[in-house]
Amino acid sequence: MTPRLQHASGADIDAVASLAARTFPLACPPELDAPAIEAFIAENLTPEALRAHLDTPGHELLVASGTGGEAVGYVLLVAGTEMDPDCAAQIVHHPTIGISKFYVDPAHHGAGLAAVMLDDVSRRSRAGGARSVWLATNLANTRARRFYGKHGFLERGQRTFDVGGVLNTDVVYELPL
Ligand SMILES: CC(C)(COP(=O)(O)OP(=O)(O)OC[C@H]1O[C@@H](n2cnc3c(N)ncnc32)[C@H](O)[C@@H]1OP(=O)(O)O)[C@@H](O)C(=O)NCCC(=O)NCCS
């Protein structure tokens, strides 16, 4: 397995979109209905939607590949608080970088890949001059919340997040670098 994340290219987009569509439901609360989840995927996680990040200044789409070259994890970084300006007041350390997406194929959960990916994100962000990274994850996403807490993220507050027209409560986290 590639130990580090690499910048996604156009050739990676279909595989990343497939991984994104498979893993997004895992981050959703159990009561969120399928149509809302499908609407979010159709709007944000198609190959076209993901490809747009390749050309957007301040956006970095990163992919971790398995031994056969398949996408096993992906990350979308968005500089500053652009991914949700309403959260800006909760972030303590600036400059910061938002982790808009952080997803690992379920076959690789609990295997250390997520920690390798997070270390890489921290290293890249620090090298780029950031003093923190931040993200938001659903209140009910206990696995992710445990992972982030274990790796030093601090809870800063909450935000409301629209998934296919349904409003959800997320916890906002910041990791000082
Ligand atoms: C969040 C994610 C990246 C973490 O990677 P991971 O490989 O699962 O992480 P780890 O196994 O190192 O850590 C998860 C922790 O949660 C624990 N855990 C597992 N299932 C759990 C559950 N149902 N409830 C609570 N904790 C759980 C694990 O035991 C582990 O804690 P421990 O190390 O103290 O034992 C990965 O689970 C994932 O991609 N999830 C789906 C997508 C997602 O939610 N992404 C985040 C969106 S912001």
The ligand as an SDF file (V2000), in Angstrom:
LIG
                    3D

 48 50  0  0  0  0  0  0  0  0999 V2000
  -13.2600    7.7370   10.4330 C   0  0  0  0  0  0  0  0  0  0  0  0
  -12.2370    6.7680    9.8450 C   0  0  0  0  0  0  0  0  0  0  0  0
  -11.3740    7.4940    8.8360 C   0  0  0  0  0  0  0  0  0  0  0  0
  -11.3460    6.2960   11.0070 C   0  0  0  0  0  0  0  0  0  0  0  0
  -10.4760    5.2840   10.5250 O   0  0  0  0  0  0  0  0  0  0  0  0
  -10.3880    3.8730   11.3100 P   0  0  0  0  0  0  0  0  0  0  0  0
   -9.3880    3.0320   10.6410 O   0  0  0  0  0  0  0  0  0  0  0  0
  -11.7590    3.3480   11.4620 O   0  0  0  0  0  0  0  0  0  0  0  0
   -9.8280    4.3940   12.7050 O   0  0  0  0  0  0  0  0  0  0  0  0
   -9.3000    3.5890   13.9640 P   0  0  0  0  0  0  0  0  0  0  0  0
   -9.7410    2.1560   13.8950 O   0  0  0  0  0  0  0  0  0  0  0  0
   -7.8570    3.8850   14.1350 O   0  0  0  0  0  0  0  0  0  0  0  0
  -10.0310    4.3540   15.1330 O   0  0  0  0  0  0  0  0  0  0  0  0
  -11.4140    4.2870   15.3240 C   0  0  0  0  0  0  0  0  0  0  0  0
  -11.7230    4.1250   16.8100 C   0  0  0  0  0  0  0  0  0  0  0  0
  -13.1310    3.9680   16.9470 O   0  0  0  0  0  0  0  0  0  0  0  0
  -13.3960    2.7450   17.6090 C   0  0  0  0  0  0  0  0  0  0  0  0
  -14.6370    2.2540   17.0490 N   0  0  0  0  0  0  0  0  0  0  0  0
  -14.8540    1.3380   16.0930 C   0  0  0  0  0  0  0  0  0  0  0  0
  -16.1610    1.1950   15.8730 N   0  0  0  0  0  0  0  0  0  0  0  0
  -16.7810    2.0200   16.7200 C   0  0  0  0  0  0  0  0  0  0  0  0
  -18.1280    2.3290   16.9760 C   0  0  0  0  0  0  0  0  0  0  0  0
  -19.1190    1.7470   16.3070 N   0  0  0  0  0  0  0  0  0  0  0  0
  -18.4090    3.2430   17.9390 N   0  0  0  0  0  0  0  0  0  0  0  0
  -17.4150    3.8590   18.6200 C   0  0  0  0  0  0  0  0  0  0  0  0
  -16.1090    3.6290   18.4010 N   0  0  0  0  0  0  0  0  0  0  0  0
  -15.8100    2.7070   17.4690 C   0  0  0  0  0  0  0  0  0  0  0  0
  -12.2100    1.8510   17.3160 C   0  0  0  0  0  0  0  0  0  0  0  0
  -12.1050    0.8240   18.2960 O   0  0  0  0  0  0  0  0  0  0  0  0
  -11.0900    2.8730   17.4090 C   0  0  0  0  0  0  0  0  0  0  0  0
  -10.8020    3.2200   18.7400 O   0  0  0  0  0  0  0  0  0  0  0  0
   -9.5570    2.5550   19.5440 P   0  0  0  0  0  0  0  0  0  0  0  0
   -8.3300    2.7410   18.6860 O   0  0  0  0  0  0  0  0  0  0  0  0
   -9.4950    3.3240   20.8110 O   0  0  0  0  0  0  0  0  0  0  0  0
   -9.9030    1.1020   19.7210 O   0  0  0  0  0  0  0  0  0  0  0  0
  -12.9140    5.5460    9.1770 C   0  0  0  0  0  0  0  0  0  0  0  0
  -13.6230    4.7960   10.1480 O   0  0  0  0  0  0  0  0  0  0  0  0
  -13.8620    5.9500    8.0740 C   0  0  0  0  0  0  0  0  0  0  0  0
  -13.4560    6.1810    6.9410 O   0  0  0  0  0  0  0  0  0  0  0  0
  -15.1740    5.9770    8.4070 N   0  0  0  0  0  0  0  0  0  0  0  0
  -16.2190    6.2240    7.4050 C   0  0  0  0  0  0  0  0  0  0  0  0
  -16.1860    7.6230    6.8610 C   0  0  0  0  0  0  0  0  0  0  0  0
  -16.1790    8.6860    7.9180 C   0  0  0  0  0  0  0  0  0  0  0  0
  -16.9410    8.6700    8.8680 O   0  0  0  0  0  0  0  0  0  0  0  0
  -15.2820    9.6540    7.7080 N   0  0  0  0  0  0  0  0  0  0  0  0
  -15.1830   10.8050    8.5300 C   0  0  0  0  0  0  0  0  0  0  0  0
  -16.0560   11.8450    7.9670 C   0  0  0  0  0  0  0  0  0  0  0  0
  -15.6680   13.4220    8.6950 S   0  0  0  0  0  0  0  0  0  0  0  0
  1  2  1  0
  2  3  1  0
  2  4  1  0
  2 36  1  0
  4  5  1  0
  5  6  1  0
  6  7  2  0
  6  8  1  0
  6  9  1  0
  9 10  1  0
 10 11  2  0
 10 12  1  0
 10 13  1  0
 13 14  1  0
 14 15  1  0
 15 16  1  0
 15 30  1  0
 16 17  1  0
 17 18  1  0
 17 28  1  0
 18 19  1  0
 18 27  1  0
 19 20  2  0
 20 21  1  0
 21 22  1  0
 21 27  2  0
 22 23  1  0
 22 24  2  0
 24 25  1  0
 25 26  2  0
 26 27  1  0
 28 29  1  0
 28 30  1  0
 30 31  1  0
 31 32  1  0
 32 33  2  0
 32 34  1  0
 32 35  1  0
 36 37  1  0
 36 38  1  0
 38 39  2  0
 38 40  1  0
 40 41  1  0
 41 42  1  0
 42 43  1  0
 43 44  2  0
 43 45  1  0
 45 46  1  0
 46 47  1  0
 47 48  1  0
M  END
$$$$
